[in-house]
Amino acid sequence: MVTSDILLRHLDGDGILRLTLNDTPRRNALSEAMMTQLGAALAEAGADAAVRVVILAAVGPAFCAGHDLREMTAGRAAPDGGRAYFTRVMAQCSGVMQAVVRCPKPVIAEVAGVATAAGCQLVASCDLAVAAQTAHFSTPGVHIGLFCSTPMVALSRNVGNKHAMEMLLTGDMIPAKRAADIGLINEAVPADALRDTTEEMARKIASKSSMTLATGKRAFHAQRELPLAEAYVHASAVMVENMLTRDAEEGIGAFIEKRAPHWQDA
């Protein structure tokens, strides 16, 4: 395990990298330091052939409380009232969320506690999410006069419009079961089964061709922003290129021959 003061990293023998937010005094807030370390860790994971799947977890009762509001408030002391600082912090946060999406390795959120504001955004940005039944989620900016506009981007791409607007307009906490029902997370499980459930999912994914997973993740995000006809053109071109890879040839051959495939990740 490689340890920093606020982010823990552990890579196991199956290629599963566990990134654990570890800033409990600040409820694992997305401080500037946390965003810097998390962004760097995701970039490193994407470039490391030994990493096949990333699990994003947290220590303590909060998965992530969103932005560090004390840092944000201190930024107001600048001559411009904080405009330049707020612009930079929001760009950094948006960059981290997009780094989750751009990472060629699947990213799974493992949520044991509360995920609020940009913390909820972080969960929504992950490819998959599993939560303890005791976990809760919210976009509570309206309570403090600050609409959760950037969390809205990820939230609205995961749940239906009316569910997203309900969370954004009321700021209410929703329990894990409700989060699963509306598609914010994949599954809500007993707290004592959370880690095993997440790691079972991660091991299942890690057993696939990493080239295939990266191809699929990239194509998924590209096609969902396109009109239907363009999405099919794009996806068809991806399928052609995928069919020409060694792993597709091997996987199809193994299926026909009724044997386990031997991936080359290429």
C-alpha positions in Angstrom: 0.0 0.0 0.0 1.2 3.5 -0.9 0.0 6.0 1.6 -0.5 9.7 1.6 -2.1 11.7 4.3 -5.5 11.9 2.5 -5.5 9.2 -0.2 -4.6 5.5 0.2 -3.7 3.4 -2.8 -3.6 -0.4 -2.8 -3.1 -2.7 -5.9 -3.9 -6.4 -5.4 -2.8 -9.4 -7.4 -5.9 -9.4 -9.6 -5.2 -5.9 -10.9 -7.8 -4.2 -8.7 -6.6 -0.8 -7.5 -8.3 0.5 -4.4 -8.2 4.3 -4.0 -9.5 5.3 -0.5 -10.3 8.8 0.5 -8.8 9.3 3.9 -9.5 12.8 5.2 -12.1 12.1 7.9 -11.7 15.4 9.7 -13.0 17.1 6.6 -15.4 14.3 5.8 -13.3 13.4 2.8 -14.1 16.8 1.1 -12.8 17.5 -2.3 -10.3 20.0 -1.1 -7.7 21.3 -3.6 -5.2 18.7 -2.2 -7.7 15.8 -2.5 -8.6 16.7 -6.1 -4.9 17.0 -7.0 -4.1 13.6 -5.6 -7.2 11.9 -6.9 -6.7 13.3 -10.4 -3.1 12.2 -10.4 -4.0 8.7 -9.1 -6.6 8.2 -11.8 -4.1 9.3 -14.5 -1.5 6.9 -13.2 -4.1 4.1 -13.0 -5.1 4.7 -16.6 -1.5 4.4 -17.8 -0.6 1.4 -15.6 -1.0 -2.0 -17.4 -1.1 -3.7 -14.0 -4.3 -1.9 -13.1 -7.4 -3.5 -14.5 -10.2 -2.0 -12.4 -10.3 0.9 -9.9 -12.4 0.9 -6.8 -13.0 4.3 -5.2 -13.8 4.0 -1.5 -13.6 6.1 1.7 -12.7 5.9 5.3 -15.3 7.1 7.9 -19.0 8.0 8.0 -18.8 10.2 4.9 -17.9 8.9 1.5 -17.4 12.5 0.4 -19.0 15.8 1.6 -18.3 17.7 -1.7 -16.2 20.9 -1.9 -14.3 22.1 1.2 -16.5 25.1 2.0 -14.0 26.5 4.4 -11.5 26.7 1.6 -14.1 28.2 -0.7 -15.0 30.8 1.9 -11.3 31.8 2.4 -11.1 32.4 -1.3 -13.5 35.3 -1.0 -10.7 37.3 0.6 -9.1 38.0 -2.8 -9.5 41.4 -4.3 -12.0 40.1 -6.9 -14.1 38.5 -4.2 -13.0 35.0 -5.1 -14.0 35.0 -8.8 -10.6 33.7 -10.1 -10.3 31.3 -7.3 -13.8 29.8 -7.7 -13.2 29.6 -11.4 -10.0 27.6 -10.9 -11.5 25.3 -8.3 -14.6 24.5 -10.4 -12.4 23.8 -13.4 -10.2 21.5 -11.2 -13.3 19.6 -9.9 -14.7 19.3 -13.4 -11.4 17.9 -14.5 -11.4 15.2 -11.8 -14.9 14.1 -12.8 -13.9 13.9 -16.4 -10.8 12.0 -15.4 -13.0 9.3 -14.0 -14.9 9.1 -17.2 -11.8 9.3 -19.4 -9.9 6.7 -17.4 -9.7 3.6 -19.6 -10.1 1.3 -16.6 -13.6 0.8 -15.2 -14.1 2.8 -12.0 -16.5 1.5 -9.3 -17.6 3.6 -6.3 -17.9 1.8 -3.0 -20.1 4.0 -0.8 -20.3 3.2 2.8 -21.5 6.5 4.1 -22.9 9.9 3.0 -22.2 11.3 -0.4 -23.3 14.9 -0.8 -22.9 17.7 -3.4 -19.7 17.1 -5.4 -19.4 13.8 -3.5 -22.7 12.7 -5.0 -21.3 14.0 -8.3 -18.2 11.7 -7.9 -20.4 8.7 -7.4 -22.5 9.6 -10.4 -19.3 10.0 -12.5 -18.1 6.5 -11.8 -18.9 3.7 -14.2 -20.6 1.6 -11.5 -21.5 2.2 -7.9 -22.4 -0.1 -5.0 -23.6 1.3 -1.6 -24.3 0.1 1.9 -28.0 0.2 2.7 -27.2 2.8 5.3 -25.6 5.2 2.8 -27.4 8.4 1.8 -27.0 10.8 -1.2 -28.0 14.4 -1.8 -27.3 17.6 -3.8 -28.0 20.0 -0.9 -26.7 23.2 -2.4 -30.1 24.9 -2.3 -30.0 24.8 1.5 -27.0 27.3 1.5 -28.0 29.4 -1.6 -25.6 27.5 -3.9 -27.4 25.4 -6.6 -25.5 22.2 -7.3 -24.9 23.1 -10.9 -21.8 21.0 -11.5 -23.1 17.9 -9.7 -26.2 18.3 -11.9 -24.1 17.4 -14.9 -23.2 13.9 -13.7 -26.5 13.4 -11.9 -28.6 14.3 -14.9 -26.6 11.8 -17.0 -27.4 9.0 -14.6 -31.0 9.4 -13.5 -34.2 10.7 -15.1 -34.9 14.4 -15.4 -37.6 14.5 -12.7 -35.6 12.4 -10.2 -32.6 14.6 -10.8 -34.6 17.8 -10.4 -36.2 16.5 -7.2 -32.8 16.0 -5.7 -31.5 19.3 -6.9 -34.5 21.5 -6.0 -35.2 20.0 -2.6 -31.7 19.1 -1.5 -33.2 16.2 0.4 -31.2 13.1 1.4 -32.2 9.9 -0.3 -31.4 6.5 1.1 -29.4 3.9 -0.8 -32.4 1.9 -1.8 -34.0 4.9 -3.5 -30.7 5.7 -5.1 -30.7 2.2 -6.6 -34.3 2.5 -7.8 -33.6 5.7 -9.7 -30.3 4.5 -11.2 -27.8 6.6 -9.3 -26.2 3.4 -8.0 -26.3 -0.2 -9.2 -27.0 -1.9 -5.9 -27.6 -1.3 -2.2 -26.3 -4.1 0.0 -25.9 -4.8 3.8 -23.0 -2.8 5.2 -21.1 -5.9 6.2 -21.3 -7.2 2.6 -20.3 -4.0 0.8 -16.6 -4.6 0.3 -17.1 -8.2 -0.7 -19.8 -7.3 -3.2 -17.8 -4.5 -4.7 -14.6 -6.7 -5.0 -16.6 -9.6 -6.5 -17.9 -7.2 -9.2 -14.4 -5.8 -9.7 -12.8 -9.3 -10.0 -15.4 -10.3 -12.6 -14.6 -7.2 -14.7 -10.9 -7.6 -14.2 -11.0 -11.1 -15.8 -12.0 -9.6 -19.1 -9.7 -8.2 -21.8 -8.6 -4.7 -20.6 -8.4 -3.6 -24.3 -12.0 -4.6 -24.8 -13.1 -2.8 -21.6 -11.3 0.4 -22.6 -12.7 0.3 -26.1 -16.2 -0.2 -24.7 -16.0 2.5 -22.0 -14.7 5.0 -24.5 -17.4 4.1 -27.1 -20.2 4.2 -24.5 -19.4 7.8 -23.5 -18.9 8.9 -27.1 -22.1 7.5 -28.5 -24.4 8.7 -25.7 -23.8 12.3 -26.7 -24.7 11.7 -30.4 -28.0 11.6 -32.3 -29.2 8.1 -32.9 -28.0 7.7 -36.5 -24.6 9.1 -35.7 -24.4 6.9 -32.6 -24.9 3.8 -34.7 -22.3 5.0 -37.3 -19.8 5.6 -34.5 -20.5 2.3 -32.7 -20.3 0.3 -36.0 -16.9 1.7 -36.7 -15.8 0.8 -33.2 -17.1 -2.7 -33.7 -15.1 -3.1 -36.9 -11.9 -2.0 -35.2 -12.6 -4.2 -32.2 -13.2 -7.3 -34.5 -9.8 -6.8 -35.9 -8.0 -7.0 -32.5 -6.2 -10.1 -31.3 -8.4 -10.4 -28.2 -11.6 -10.4 -30.2 -10.1 -13.2 -32.5 -9.0 -15.1 -29.4 -12.3 -14.6 -27.5 -14.5 -15.7 -30.4 -12.2 -18.7 -31.1 -12.3 -19.7 -27.4 -16.1 -19.5 -27.4 -16.4 -21.7 -30.5 -13.8 -24.1 -29.1 -15.5 -24.1 -25.6 -12.3 -23.1 -23.7 -11.2 -20.2 -21.6 -9.7 -17.3 -23.5 -6.1 -16.2 -23.0 -6.2 -12.4 -23.2 -3.3 -10.4 -24.6 -5.0 -7.1 -23.8 -4.5 -6.0 -27.4 
